[in-house]
């Protein structure tokens, strides 16, 4: 898979919305954990989260990947479930 899309992990309920290259999360995207609804939003490289924000479940703030805290919540874009 290459380009923009949504991938739902049916065994866990996790969802990734964003860009793919050669079947891997690559570029900008948002991963939402199906268990606790925490989110990783930012830049991915060959399936690995490299920079962006992490929003824990129920948090009113997020932590960027460098450890700094902020006052807003990561929002994953809406997309078609795959």
Secondary structure, 3 states (H helix, E strand, C coil): CCEEEEEECCCCCCEEEEEEECCEEEEEEEEECCCCCCEEEEEEECCEEEEEEEECCCCCCEEECCCCEECCCCCCCCCCCC
